[in-house]
Amino acid sequence: MRLLFVTSEIFPLIKTGGLADVSGALPTALATTGVDVQILLPAYRGILAQCDAPQRLGSLQAFHDIRCDIYQTTLPGTRIPLLLIDYPALYDRYGGPYHHPQYGDWQDNPLRFGLLSKVAAMLAVPNMLQSWQPDIVHCNDWQTGLTPYYLQQMGSMAKSVFSIHNLAFQGNFHADWRHRLTLDDQDFQPAGYEFYGHLSFMKVGLYYATALSTVSPTYAKEIQTEQFGFGFQGLLQHRIDDLTGILNGIDTQVWDPATDPYLPANYDASTLQAKSAVKQALQAELGLQPLPNAPLLGVVSRLTHQKGLDILVEIAHELLASGCQLAVLGSGEPALEQQYLALMQQYPGQVAVTIGYNEPLSHRIMAGTDIFVMPSRFEPCGLNQMYGLRYGTIPVVANTGGLADSVQGGALAADGTLPDTMTGLVLAENNPSTLLVTLKQAIQIYANNGQWKQLQKQAMQQDVSWETSAKHYLDLYQDLLDI
């Protein structure tokens, strides 16, 4: 089975969120099952230099005025072929893959990701670059949404899977872009790529892909509702037979407290006492008071309304009055960033806020905190709660999407016994008062050393690897090829 995996970001080369982690881990897991996989990615600034001996395969005339070079290398740390689209005018820029340094979208994003989609389709028909052609093209989020359309337009025999990582980000642009991107005018209609008068990359993927997947079973159900469908619920209900929810896994080699090179001490479920050394070092690193028994809460997240972190700010004063500490790493909405920075100023030594992205620090927060907070208003899958399970850092999560699928809540029995299925705490409702009550419950369990150690061990026993998820994807691919 030959698979082309198309993505706009991938760990460890370029990362803004969970898509990069998935893109790095899923192809690797699939390759171990015997899938012949190649990955396609834009050559953003500095990426060619990060790769081992990239070889130029040739060039492709993607659009009438764009001829791009294609380089082949391997994904760092693997033997998986990585194809890179080298077109400096679109990709060699200072800033992120989607935003310029001032956080606004690149104005030519339709062309930047239209090119990614077009090249993916061109690699799935006979071409001069390589004899290898995919049986299946796996597309990820709106940035690759035009791929299934181009596959159809070019008469490719490859089947397509379009994975929805976050339906809220849709790639909706002015309708005039359809001409620049060589989309047929006759398809600019509701039964096509038109979405409320706009060209929607997400709509193209949802409408034209052979099969659709989401990153958790619960999210697959949620996006068929008005609350979470963002205008696509009708189309998704129509395609319900083509829609599958597969819970993400995590890279259990990268995220392993027993071997994690970013930690000052390593530990596993049988040596949990070493976790306290990591906590002590984290408190020192972040300027928090060296209080080993103070419950330390962690947040590693985009600071956005979606993530529900405004809810956490709202209860912070009452929460901190209980004596806990808070460590936050992330960036996002400027107003929310300022609220967290103000909180740090108000509670020196009790609150630490780091604005930005820092992979090593994210590992240390994951390992050094006691409780991990994720009150997301919606969460297609979420990976941090799985990192928390893996690291014995108990997740407190909203009852939505992949959070609901991966964290098992529970209540103490009348005699104080902890359910042996419990791996974290799940909010009954997602509002400030419920979050405060639930965090206080977590702190109460933390105060009972025996219960807390039991809960940590139950969390760390969970299978959060990609192996199970990869088998589900393999089944999906095989079903498509059997059609």
Buried (B, 14 or more C-beta within 10 A) or exposed (E): BBBBBBBBBBBBBBBBBBBBBBBBBBBBBBBEEEBBBBBBBBBBBEBBEEBEEBEEBEBBEBBEEBEBBBBBBBBBEBEBBBBBBBBEEBBBBEBBBBEEEEEEEBEBBBBBBBBBBBBBBBBBBEBEBBEEBBBBBBBBBBBBBBBBBBBBBEEBEBBBBBBBBBBEBBBBBEBEBBEBBBBEEEBBEEEBBBBEEBBBBBBBBBBBBBBBBBBBBBBBBBBBEEEBBBBBBEBBEBBEEBBBBBBBBBBBEBBBBEEBEBBBBBBBBEEBEBBBBBBBBBBEBBEBEEBEEBBBBBBBBBBBBBBBBBBBBBBBEEBBEEEBBBBBBBBBBEEBBEBBBEBBEEBEBBBBBBBEBBEEBBBBBBBBBBBBBBBBBBBBBBBBBBBBBBBBBBBBBBBBBBBBBBBBBBEBEEEEEBBEEBBBBBBEEBBBEBBBEBBBBBBBBBEBEEBBBBBBBBBBEBEBBBEEBBBBBBEBBEEBEEE
